[in-house]
């Protein structure tokens, strides 16, 4: 654990304010769920909660099937990181934070398909070798949980099949989370 030097008091309703700098650094947005842990030493730990984070194995099997069905690398993200990926780039991208343009795409709840013009969206700012060919948001009861992605190392243009596959899998994962 790293000390920040910031001290906050609990108010009469039991609330504590998490400073803006920490929220920005940890990518905690208004409305994000936080999981609360306690230790035997009396520490209280807040951890960002990812509803889709518990589906890593399930999502990895989907990615494996999608990668076999297409010539693209398939990945699933939560709101912050790549949680499952099969194919080229697995070692480089698994667990990496997604890029700001992908975050914006999630906020807009829109689909994306690279059309071959200009630069496609990078998956992560940390790894520039892979870009997004198709992105479909995973929606559950109106909330965006993450994305289903098809990735390319050479900015290959995806077809209708990849677009529909990503859209279908994203819808399925969203429905699965509702159950």
N, C-alpha and C positions, 0 to 999 in steps of 0.2 A: 504494500500500500504506500502511496505517495502523499505526504502532507502538502497541503496547499497554502497554509497560513491564514486561511479565511475562517472566521468564527461567526456563527449565526445563533441567535436565541430562538427558542420555541415560543410561539405566542400562546395566548390563553385558550385557543382552540386546538392546540397541538400541532400547528403548522410550522414548517421551517422553509425558508426561501433558499432555493439552489441558485447561486450566483449565475448571472448571464454568461460570464466567461466560461464557467464549467459546462453550462448547458450547450454553449456553442461548440466547445472543444469535444464534448461527448456526443454531439448531434442529438440532443434531447430537445424535442419540440413540444409546444403546448399541446396537451392532450395525450402525449405518449404515456403508455403504462410503465410503471416502475415496480419491480419486484423487491420486496424488503426481506433481508436476511439479518440474523443476529448471530453473534459468536459467543462462546463461553467467556471470553474476555470482556464482554459488555459492549462490543462494537455493533453498530447498526450500519448495514451496507445496503445501498440502493443500487439495483442493477436494471438496465433497460430490459424490458420484457418483450420477447418476440413470440407472438402466437404461432407463427409458422416455423420458428426455430426448432420445435420438437419434431418436426417432420423431415429432418435431414436424410434419414435412411429411405423413407418413402419417396422424397423428392429426388434422391440420387438414383433410385430405380427408374423413375420417370425420365430423368436425364439420359440414362443409359439407353432406354428404349427410343427416345427421340433422336439421339445421336446415331443409332443404328438405322433409323428410318430416313435420315437425311445426310447430307455431306457437311453439315454444320455441327459445331460444338454446342451442346445444350447446357443451360444453367438455370438455377432457381435462386432468387435472392429473397431476403427479408427486406425491411425498410432501409437497412444500412449496409449489409454485407452479402457476399456470395455464400450461400449455405450449402449448395450442391452443384456439382459440375462433373460432366463426363466427357472425356476426349481431350484434345489438345488444349493446353492451358490450365489443366487441373491444378498442377503444382503451383503455378504462378498466381492463380486467381482465387482459389478456395480460401475463404475467410477474409478476403480483402474488402475494404470499403468501396461501395459503388461511387461512381462519378456524380458530380453535381447535376449534369444534364439528365442523368437517369433519375435522380431524386426529383427533379422538376417534372419529369414525365409522369412519375407516380402521383405527384400532387395534382397534375392535370387529368389523371385517370385515362389517358389516351394510349392508343396503340401506336407503334412506330415500325416502319419498314424502310430500310435503306434502299434508295432508288438508283444508286450508282453515281449521283452527282455530288460533288463536294466531299467533305470528310464525314465519315459516319461517327456516331457517338462512341466515345471510349467507354469500356466497361468500368474501369477503375483508373483513378489518377496515378496510382502506384505502378500500373502495368499498362503500357501503351501499345503492346504488340497485338492486342485483341480488341476488336470493335463490335458494336451491336449491329446485327443484320435485322433482327426482329425482336421487339419487346412487347409483352402483353401484361397488363397489370392483373394481379390476383386480388379480387374484390370479395369481401365477406361482410355482409350486412352494411354495405355502404362504405366500409373502411378499406383502405389499400393495405394489404399485408406484405406485398412484395411484387416480384416480376418473374415471368417465364421468359427466358432469353434464348435466342439463337445467335451464336458468336462466330466471327470469322477473323482469321489472321491476315487475310489479303483483300478485305473489303468486297467480298463476293456478294452479288445481288441475289436476294432470296426470291423464291417464287411464291405463288399462291398457296402451295401445299405447306410450306413452312409458316406462313402467316396464319393459316387456319389451324394448324397443329398447335402453335403457341397460344392462340386465342382459346381453343378447346381445352387444353391442359390447364390454362389459367382459370377458366370457368370451373373446371372440375375441382381443382385444388381449393378454390373459394367455397364451393358447395360442400366439399369435404370438411372444411373448417367450421361451417355452420352446424354440422351434425354433432 
